């Protein structure tokens, strides 16, 4: 949680923005925005000393020497995904109603339970947006949840395909059938032209060489249409 750690270091210590940015892996402007309260969301500070990532002695060394680069004592523990509602960062939670409204408008076949699992919300919130009784309904604008960062495109596509398959919606293969029909019609048209050309040559008493040339040209035309 680099932003939360940076917020704590900005508020509690006298380290420079460069030191904090390098330790947390952030851009210096992000750290400066936190110090100036210009960040889009106020992060809850996270104490790196309590978690064992820094020691108080290491912080004091950094405060005494602006050129000193903080050394992490141990890597932060990775927290595995547990069962339960999807976690959504605080900065994106205000976007949930917009994402829910978009799904309800564009994919009404998806159930409330599936929407709740995808977005990480409750059925009561979904129902309130559906019947327009939500307390902030006047400010809700349907937006793609993928664009908002509430879910991935793969997750959304997989859910839509799953619902469509359950409802027995056939896949759209009319384009392939139409393409095959057009190709067959073109071949048939070229074959008819070849036969007509042969009849004209015979009726006009054309020489065998001319007939052979006409037949070869027709074969070449047919060969290009088959390829």
BALOBA-1460 file (C-alpha; in Angstrom, 3 decimals):
// residues 227
<rec num="1" residu="x" x="0.000" y="0.000" z="0.000"/>
<rec num="2" residu="x" x="2.503" y="2.629" z="-1.146"/>
<rec num="3" residu="x" x="0.105" y="5.587" z="-1.113"/>
<rec num="4" residu="x" x="-1.019" y="4.904" z="2.459"/>
<rec num="5" residu="x" x="2.591" y="4.488" z="3.590"/>
<rec num="6" residu="x" x="3.620" y="7.689" z="1.827"/>
<rec num="7" residu="x" x="0.740" y="9.548" z="3.462"/>
<rec num="8" residu="x" x="1.927" y="8.412" z="6.904"/>
<rec num="9" residu="x" x="5.534" y="9.418" z="6.212"/>
<rec num="10" residu="x" x="4.421" y="12.849" z="4.975"/>
<rec num="11" residu="x" x="2.288" y="13.498" z="8.064"/>
<rec num="12" residu="x" x="4.563" y="12.025" z="10.751"/>
<rec num="13" residu="x" x="8.160" y="12.452" z="9.602"/>
<rec num="14" residu="x" x="10.391" y="15.209" z="8.266"/>
<rec num="15" residu="x" x="11.688" y="13.157" z="5.346"/>
<rec num="16" residu="x" x="11.983" y="14.882" z="1.980"/>
<rec num="17" residu="x" x="9.536" y="14.239" z="-0.824"/>
<rec num="18" residu="x" x="12.327" y="12.582" z="-2.817"/>
<rec num="19" residu="x" x="13.100" y="10.145" z="-0.009"/>
<rec num="20" residu="x" x="9.452" y="9.212" z="0.469"/>
<rec num="21" residu="x" x="8.803" y="8.893" z="-3.255"/>
<rec num="22" residu="x" x="11.796" y="6.615" z="-3.794"/>
<rec num="23" residu="x" x="11.002" y="4.428" z="-0.790"/>
<rec num="24" residu="x" x="7.325" y="4.022" z="-1.755"/>
<rec num="25" residu="x" x="7.906" y="3.745" z="-5.491"/>
<rec num="26" residu="x" x="5.832" y="6.832" z="-6.325"/>
<rec num="27" residu="x" x="6.362" y="9.963" z="-8.373"/>
<rec num="28" residu="x" x="7.525" y="12.953" z="-6.374"/>
<rec num="29" residu="x" x="4.512" y="14.963" z="-7.573"/>
<rec num="30" residu="x" x="2.163" y="12.395" z="-6.021"/>
<rec num="31" residu="x" x="3.908" y="12.822" z="-2.668"/>
<rec num="32" residu="x" x="3.798" y="16.598" z="-2.991"/>
<rec num="33" residu="x" x="0.074" y="16.454" z="-3.756"/>
<rec num="34" residu="x" x="-0.475" y="14.479" z="-0.551"/>
<rec num="35" residu="x" x="1.424" y="17.092" z="1.416"/>
<rec num="36" residu="x" x="-0.609" y="19.883" z="-0.162"/>
<rec num="37" residu="x" x="-3.914" y="17.993" z="0.275"/>
<rec num="38" residu="x" x="-4.404" y="18.073" z="-3.506"/>
<rec num="39" residu="x" x="-4.772" y="14.332" z="-3.954"/>
<rec num="40" residu="x" x="-8.141" y="13.137" z="-5.277"/>
<rec num="41" residu="x" x="-8.639" y="10.900" z="-2.253"/>
<rec num="42" residu="x" x="-7.271" y="11.271" z="1.266"/>
<rec num="43" residu="x" x="-5.439" y="8.072" z="2.101"/>
<rec num="44" residu="x" x="-5.507" y="6.613" z="5.593"/>
<rec num="45" residu="x" x="-1.922" y="6.533" z="6.808"/>
<rec num="46" residu="x" x="-0.201" y="3.186" z="7.213"/>
<rec num="47" residu="x" x="2.636" y="2.929" z="9.753"/>
<rec num="48" residu="x" x="5.639" y="1.171" z="8.130"/>
<rec num="49" residu="x" x="7.386" y="0.973" z="11.505"/>
<rec num="50" residu="x" x="4.549" y="-1.040" z="12.999"/>
<rec num="51" residu="x" x="4.563" y="-3.404" z="10.030"/>
<rec num="52" residu="x" x="8.326" y="-3.869" z="10.296"/>
<rec num="53" residu="x" x="9.197" y="-2.347" z="6.925"/>
<rec num="54" residu="x" x="11.106" y="0.532" z="8.515"/>
<rec num="55" residu="x" x="12.754" y="1.177" z="11.857"/>
<rec num="56" residu="x" x="12.675" y="4.434" z="13.777"/>
<rec num="57" residu="x" x="16.463" y="4.553" z="13.537"/>
<rec num="58" residu="x" x="16.255" y="4.341" z="9.752"/>
<rec num="59" residu="x" x="13.775" y="7.225" z="9.667"/>
<rec num="60" residu="x" x="16.051" y="9.328" z="11.883"/>
<rec num="61" residu="x" x="18.974" y="8.682" z="9.564"/>
<rec num="62" residu="x" x="16.899" y="9.893" z="6.635"/>
<rec num="63" residu="x" x="15.769" y="13.011" z="8.483"/>
<rec num="64" residu="x" x="19.370" y="13.857" z="9.407"/>
<rec num="65" residu="x" x="20.632" y="13.486" z="5.835"/>
<rec num="66" residu="x" x="18.377" y="14.482" z="2.900"/>
<rec num="67" residu="x" x="20.655" y="12.530" z="0.536"/>
<rec num="68" residu="x" x="20.198" y="9.309" z="2.502"/>
<rec num="69" residu="x" x="18.068" y="6.614" z="0.860"/>
<rec num="70" residu="x" x="15.837" y="4.624" z="3.169"/>
<rec num="71" residu="x" x="16.390" y="0.884" z="3.274"/>
<rec num="72" residu="x" x="13.413" y="-1.420" z="3.682"/>
<rec num="73" residu="x" x="13.863" y="-3.906" z="6.513"/>
<rec num="74" residu="x" x="11.474" y="-6.511" z="5.117"/>
<rec num="75" residu="x" x="9.061" y="-6.719" z="2.234"/>
<rec num="76" residu="x" x="5.378" y="-6.133" z="3.062"/>
<rec num="77" residu="x" x="3.339" y="-9.258" z="3.475"/>
<rec num="78" residu="x" x="1.120" y="-10.076" z="0.538"/>
<rec num="79" residu="x" x="-2.480" y="-10.626" z="1.488"/>
<rec num="80" residu="x" x="-4.228" y="-13.361" z="-0.445"/>
<rec num="81" residu="x" x="-7.729" y="-13.041" z="-1.825"/>
<rec num="82" residu="x" x="-10.295" y="-14.304" z="0.656"/>
<rec num="83" residu="x" x="-13.902" y="-15.267" z="0.167"/>
<rec num="84" residu="x" x="-16.442" y="-12.524" z="0.407"/>
<rec num="85" residu="x" x="-17.381" y="-9.353" z="-1.475"/>
<rec num="86" residu="x" x="-14.905" y="-7.968" z="-3.977"/>
<rec num="87" residu="x" x="-12.664" y="-5.313" z="-2.441"/>
<rec num="88" residu="x" x="-12.881" y="-1.942" z="-4.131"/>
<rec num="89" residu="x" x="-10.416" y="0.872" z="-3.344"/>
<rec num="90" residu="x" x="-11.918" y="3.776" z="-1.454"/>
<rec num="91" residu="x" x="-11.163" y="6.132" z="-4.341"/>
<rec num="92" residu="x" x="-13.360" y="4.060" z="-6.682"/>
<rec num="93" residu="x" x="-16.288" y="3.245" z="-4.407"/>
<rec num="94" residu="x" x="-18.121" y="6.407" z="-5.420"/>
<rec num="95" residu="x" x="-18.083" y="5.109" z="-9.016"/>
<rec num="96" residu="x" x="-19.990" y="1.921" z="-8.197"/>
<rec num="97" residu="x" x="-23.489" y="3.365" z="-8.779"/>
<rec num="98" residu="x" x="-22.441" y="4.530" z="-12.265"/>
<rec num="99" residu="x" x="-21.121" y="1.062" z="-13.108"/>
<rec num="100" residu="x" x="-24.238" y="-0.630" z="-11.764"/>
<rec num="101" residu="x" x="-26.503" y="1.668" z="-13.787"/>
<rec num="102" residu="x" x="-24.521" y="0.858" z="-16.946"/>
<rec num="103" residu="x" x="-24.935" y="-2.886" z="-16.465"/>
<rec num="104" residu="x" x="-28.640" y="-2.575" z="-15.699"/>
<rec num="105" residu="x" x="-29.145" y="-0.564" z="-18.880"/>
<rec num="106" residu="x" x="-26.947" y="-2.566" z="-21.255"/>
<rec num="107" residu="x" x="-27.255" y="-6.074" z="-19.798"/>
<rec num="108" residu="x" x="-30.630" y="-6.408" z="-18.074"/>
<rec num="109" residu="x" x="-30.343" y="-10.194" z="-18.394"/>
<rec num="110" residu="x" x="-27.674" y="-10.263" z="-15.653"/>
<rec num="111" residu="x" x="-29.181" y="-10.978" z="-12.230"/>
<rec num="112" residu="x" x="-28.750" y="-8.711" z="-9.219"/>
<rec num="113" residu="x" x="-26.671" y="-11.371" z="-7.470"/>
<rec num="114" residu="x" x="-24.284" y="-11.555" z="-10.427"/>
<rec num="115" residu="x" x="-24.016" y="-7.765" z="-10.628"/>
<rec num="116" residu="x" x="-23.276" y="-7.618" z="-6.908"/>
<rec num="117" residu="x" x="-20.521" y="-10.200" z="-7.210"/>
<rec num="118" residu="x" x="-18.979" y="-8.517" z="-10.258"/>
<rec num="119" residu="x" x="-18.996" y="-4.968" z="-8.876"/>
<rec num="120" residu="x" x="-18.774" y="-5.792" z="-5.174"/>
<rec num="121" residu="x" x="-22.005" y="-4.252" z="-3.926"/>
<rec num="122" residu="x" x="-25.276" y="-5.222" z="-2.248"/>
<rec num="123" residu="x" x="-28.628" y="-6.179" z="-3.708"/>
<rec num="124" residu="x" x="-30.285" y="-3.299" z="-1.874"/>
<rec num="125" residu="x" x="-28.069" y="-0.796" z="-3.700"/>
<rec num="126" residu="x" x="-28.788" y="-2.455" z="-7.047"/>
<rec num="127" residu="x" x="-32.532" y="-2.487" z="-6.371"/>
<rec num="128" residu="x" x="-32.465" y="1.189" z="-5.376"/>
<rec num="129" residu="x" x="-30.730" y="2.134" z="-8.629"/>
<rec num="130" residu="x" x="-33.072" y="-0.059" z="-10.651"/>
<rec num="131" residu="x" x="-36.250" y="1.545" z="-9.264"/>
<rec num="132" residu="x" x="-34.589" y="4.984" z="-9.071"/>
<rec num="133" residu="x" x="-35.039" y="5.311" z="-5.326"/>
<rec num="134" residu="x" x="-31.310" y="5.689" z="-4.674"/>
<rec num="135" residu="x" x="-30.492" y="8.721" z="-2.538"/>
<rec num="136" residu="x" x="-28.093" y="10.077" z="-5.183"/>
<rec num="137" residu="x" x="-30.016" y="8.968" z="-8.280"/>
<rec num="138" residu="x" x="-29.940" y="12.453" z="-9.854"/>
<rec num="139" residu="x" x="-26.133" y="12.337" z="-10.041"/>
<rec num="140" residu="x" x="-25.764" y="8.755" z="-11.282"/>
<rec num="141" residu="x" x="-24.555" y="8.521" z="-14.889"/>
<rec num="142" residu="x" x="-24.219" y="5.053" z="-16.443"/>
<rec num="143" residu="x" x="-20.561" y="4.365" z="-17.195"/>
<rec num="144" residu="x" x="-18.738" y="1.236" z="-18.313"/>
<rec num="145" residu="x" x="-17.486" y="-0.525" z="-15.135"/>
<rec num="146" residu="x" x="-14.373" y="-1.641" z="-17.027"/>
<rec num="147" residu="x" x="-13.467" y="1.971" z="-17.771"/>
<rec num="148" residu="x" x="-14.116" y="2.855" z="-14.133"/>
<rec num="149" residu="x" x="-11.772" y="0.079" z="-12.997"/>
<rec num="150" residu="x" x="-14.487" y="-1.822" z="-11.102"/>
<rec num="151" residu="x" x="-13.915" y="-5.048" z="-13.063"/>
<rec num="152" residu="x" x="-11.898" y="-6.336" z="-15.989"/>
<rec num="153" residu="x" x="-13.147" y="-6.697" z="-19.561"/>
<rec num="154" residu="x" x="-12.506" y="-10.438" z="-19.354"/>
<rec num="155" residu="x" x="-14.699" y="-10.790" z="-16.262"/>
<rec num="156" residu="x" x="-17.534" y="-8.820" z="-17.838"/>
<rec num="157" residu="x" x="-17.358" y="-10.725" z="-21.143"/>
<rec num="158" residu="x" x="-17.258" y="-14.066" z="-19.321"/>
<rec num="159" residu="x" x="-20.346" y="-13.176" z="-17.284"/>
<rec num="160" residu="x" x="-22.292" y="-11.991" z="-20.339"/>
<rec num="161" residu="x" x="-21.373" y="-15.172" z="-22.234"/>
<rec num="162" residu="x" x="-22.346" y="-17.325" z="-19.260"/>
<rec num="163" residu="x" x="-25.767" y="-15.685" z="-18.964"/>
<rec num="164" residu="x" x="-26.352" y="-15.911" z="-22.729"/>
<rec num="165" residu="x" x="-25.468" y="-19.602" z="-22.742"/>
<rec num="166" residu="x" x="-27.793" y="-20.262" z="-19.819"/>
<rec num="167" residu="x" x="-30.625" y="-18.481" z="-21.641"/>
<rec num="168" residu="x" x="-29.970" y="-20.585" z="-24.756"/>
<rec num="169" residu="x" x="-29.133" y="-17.660" z="-27.039"/>
<rec num="170" residu="x" x="-27.552" y="-19.099" z="-30.264"/>
<rec num="171" residu="x" x="-24.296" y="-17.695" z="-31.494"/>
<rec num="172" residu="x" x="-24.438" y="-15.360" z="-34.465"/>
<rec num="173" residu="x" x="-23.074" y="-17.397" z="-37.370"/>
<rec num="174" residu="x" x="-25.164" y="-15.829" z="-40.107"/>
<rec num="175" residu="x" x="-22.156" y="-13.943" z="-41.445"/>
<rec num="176" residu="x" x="-20.295" y="-17.171" z="-42.298"/>
<rec num="177" residu="x" x="-23.370" y="-18.657" z="-43.963"/>
<rec num="178" residu="x" x="-23.904" y="-15.516" z="-46.024"/>
<rec num="179" residu="x" x="-20.256" y="-15.497" z="-47.068"/>
<rec num="180" residu="x" x="-20.472" y="-19.106" z="-48.237"/>
<rec num="181" residu="x" x="-23.643" y="-18.397" z="-50.188"/>
<rec num="182" residu="x" x="-22.077" y="-15.426" z="-51.978"/>
<rec num="183" residu="x" x="-19.029" y="-17.476" z="-52.944"/>
<rec num="184" residu="x" x="-21.166" y="-20.302" z="-54.336"/>
<rec num="185" residu="x" x="-23.232" y="-17.815" z="-56.336"/>
<rec num="186" residu="x" x="-20.097" y="-16.272" z="-57.847"/>
<rec num="187" residu="x" x="-18.740" y="-19.668" z="-58.877"/>
<rec num="188" residu="x" x="-22.068" y="-20.600" z="-60.459"/>
<rec num="189" residu="x" x="-22.142" y="-17.307" z="-62.374"/>
<rec num="190" residu="x" x="-18.638" y="-17.842" z="-63.749"/>
<rec num="191" residu="x" x="-19.481" y="-21.410" z="-64.766"/>
<rec num="192" residu="x" x="-22.563" y="-20.167" z="-66.640"/>
<rec num="193" residu="x" x="-20.474" y="-17.555" z="-68.474"/>
<rec num="194" residu="x" x="-17.976" y="-20.244" z="-69.476"/>
<rec num="195" residu="x" x="-20.711" y="-22.476" z="-70.866"/>
<rec num="196" residu="x" x="-22.273" y="-19.560" z="-72.776"/>
<rec num="197" residu="x" x="-18.893" y="-18.658" z="-74.254"/>
<rec num="198" residu="x" x="-18.372" y="-22.237" z="-75.420"/>
<rec num="199" residu="x" x="-21.801" y="-22.321" z="-77.094"/>
<rec num="200" residu="x" x="-21.114" y="-19.043" z="-78.910"/>
<rec num="201" residu="x" x="-17.781" y="-20.324" z="-80.161"/>
<rec num="202" residu="x" x="-19.303" y="-23.544" z="-81.501"/>
<rec num="203" residu="x" x="-22.271" y="-21.796" z="-83.162"/>
<rec num="204" residu="x" x="-19.965" y="-19.273" z="-84.839"/>
<rec num="205" residu="x" x="-17.775" y="-22.022" z="-86.265"/>
<rec num="206" residu="x" x="-14.689" y="-20.918" z="-84.374"/>
<rec num="207" residu="x" x="-11.414" y="-22.692" z="-85.043"/>
<rec num="208" residu="x" x="-10.220" y="-25.390" z="-82.646"/>
<rec num="209" residu="x" x="-7.404" y="-23.050" z="-81.532"/>
<rec num="210" residu="x" x="-9.931" y="-20.339" z="-80.615"/>
<rec num="211" residu="x" x="-12.090" y="-22.845" z="-78.759"/>
<rec num="212" residu="x" x="-9.051" y="-24.122" z="-76.879"/>
<rec num="213" residu="x" x="-8.047" y="-20.564" z="-75.961"/>
<rec num="214" residu="x" x="-11.579" y="-19.782" z="-74.756"/>
<rec num="215" residu="x" x="-11.703" y="-22.983" z="-72.743"/>
<rec num="216" residu="x" x="-8.280" y="-22.238" z="-71.150"/>
<rec num="217" residu="x" x="-9.350" y="-18.696" z="-70.252"/>
<rec num="218" residu="x" x="-12.529" y="-20.029" z="-68.675"/>
<rec num="219" residu="x" x="-10.520" y="-22.580" z="-66.681"/>
<rec num="220" residu="x" x="-8.195" y="-19.863" z="-65.423"/>
<rec num="221" residu="x" x="-11.135" y="-17.714" z="-64.403"/>
<rec num="222" residu="x" x="-12.696" y="-20.646" z="-62.573"/>
<rec num="223" residu="x" x="-9.418" y="-21.432" z="-60.887"/>
<rec num="224" residu="x" x="-9.150" y="-17.864" z="-59.547"/>
<rec num="225" residu="x" x="-12.702" y="-18.009" z="-58.246"/>
<rec num="226" residu="x" x="-12.022" y="-21.307" z="-56.437"/>
<rec num="227" residu="x" x="-8.853" y="-20.055" z="-54.762"/>
